[in-house]
Amino acid sequence: GAIRDFNLIYAPDRYTARLQWIDSNQRFFTSAGTVLVFSVAEGLSVSVGKTTEVLGKHDCLQLGGNSELLEVSTRGSCCLIELTATGL
């Protein structure tokens, strides 16, 4: 069968990272400074506050400069990556 390989490369001395695969509708809160949502299906809906974006397959939405608790909702399959600066 097909091989799916997805790597997250980051500087662990500068960031902590969290990666998770989401296969259903999900609502979550994050305080990460940078959030990446990588779509693995057509028509992924990502809502942040009152703004909604629709992503195509293999599109990536980057939410940067976050300094407070952020509410994010996804409708579809995606990979969620949260990066938080370590404060160095």
Residue, then its C-alpha position, 0 to 999 in steps of 0.5 A: g500500500a501507499i506510504r505516508d511519511f510526515n516529518l516535523i523538523y524544528a529546533p528543540d533548543r528554541y521551541t517545544a512542539r506538539l503534533q497530532w492527527i485529527d480525523s474528525n470535527q474537533r474544537f480545541f484551545t491553544s496558547a502556542g505562538t505558532v499553529l499550523v494546520f495541514s490539510v489531508a483532504e479537500g475542503l477542510s474547514v478551519s475556524v479561528g474566532k469568527t473567521t473561517e478558511v477552507l483548505g484544499k488537500h495538502d494546503c497549510l494554514q499558518l497562524g502566527g504571533n499568537s499571544e493569548l488563548l486561541e479557539v480553533s475548530t476543524r471540520g475534516s482530516c488534518c495534522l495540527i502542529e503547535l510550536t511554542a518558543t522556549g523563551l531563550 
